[in-house]
Amino acid sequence: MNTIRFIRKSVFKVGQGEFAKIANVAQATVSRWERSESSPTLDEIKRIRDEAAARAIPWSDDWLFRPVPSSMQEVA
């Protein structure tokens, strides 16, 4: 599982459509991120992080720089 899919499913617990609204992108863009065909911009990552804070969802920037641990992949 890639990082964006982990954040969407395990952190926000939302579908691609809702996650797209959070990042202010099209659902197809989220799908491309999850297939590793493209990556979110810095502004999109900031919007996602800011929305996590607004929803009082714990956030770690480490998720963006380290592989998702296998123990967490199974949760998603």
NORMO-V605245 format. One record per residue. N is the residue number from 1. RES is the residue in one letter. SS is DSSP state (A for helix, B for strand, O for the rest). PHI is phi in radians with two decimals (999 if undefined). PSI is psi in whole degrees, 0 to 359 (NA if undefined). Layout:
N | RES | SS | PHI | PSI
N | RES | SS | PHI | PSI
This chain:
1 | M | O | 999 | 134
2 | N | O | -1.47 | 171
3 | T | A | -1.07 | 315
4 | I | A | -1.11 | 317
5 | R | A | -1.09 | 318
6 | F | A | -1.02 | 311
7 | I | A | -1.08 | 316
8 | R | A | -1.12 | 310
9 | K | A | -1.42 | 318
10 | S | A | -1.64 | 329
11 | V | A | -1.61 | 304
12 | F | A | -1.48 | 333
13 | K | O | 1.00 | 50
14 | V | O | -2.29 | 165
15 | G | O | -1.40 | 175
16 | Q | A | -1.08 | 322
17 | G | A | -1.09 | 313
18 | E | A | -1.15 | 320
19 | F | A | -1.13 | 323
20 | A | A | -1.07 | 319
21 | K | A | -1.10 | 319
22 | I | A | -1.04 | 315
23 | A | A | -1.48 | 353
24 | N | O | 1.07 | 47
25 | V | O | -2.35 | 174
26 | A | O | -1.35 | 154
27 | Q | A | -1.02 | 324
28 | A | A | -1.09 | 329
29 | T | A | -1.17 | 317
30 | V | A | -1.06 | 318
31 | S | A | -1.03 | 317
32 | R | A | -1.12 | 321
33 | W | A | -1.05 | 315
34 | E | A | -1.21 | 336
35 | R | O | -1.60 | 6
36 | S | O | 1.03 | 31
37 | E | O | -1.53 | 340
38 | S | O | -2.71 | 175
39 | S | O | -2.29 | 151
40 | P | O | -1.18 | 150
41 | T | O | -1.31 | 168
42 | L | A | -1.04 | 319
43 | D | A | -1.09 | 320
44 | E | A | -1.17 | 319
45 | I | A | -1.10 | 319
46 | K | A | -1.09 | 319
47 | R | A | -1.09 | 318
48 | I | A | -1.11 | 313
49 | R | A | -1.10 | 318
50 | D | A | -1.12 | 322
51 | E | A | -1.19 | 324
52 | A | A | -1.05 | 315
53 | A | A | -1.10 | 318
54 | A | A | -1.10 | 329
55 | R | O | -1.63 | 6
56 | A | O | 1.01 | 37
57 | I | O | -1.65 | 126
58 | P | O | -1.00 | 140
59 | W | O | -2.34 | 144
60 | S | O | -2.36 | 122
61 | D | A | -1.12 | 340
62 | D | A | -0.99 | 329
63 | W | A | -1.00 | 331
64 | L | A | -1.42 | 345
65 | F | O | -2.06 | 351
66 | R | O | -2.21 | 150
67 | P | O | -1.08 | 149
68 | V | O | -1.17 | 125
69 | P | O | -1.04 | 143
70 | S | A | -1.05 | 328
71 | S | A | -1.12 | 329
72 | M | A | -1.47 | 333
73 | Q | A | -1.10 | 325
74 | E | O | -1.21 | 333
75 | V | O | -1.19 | 324
76 | A | O | -1.38 | NA
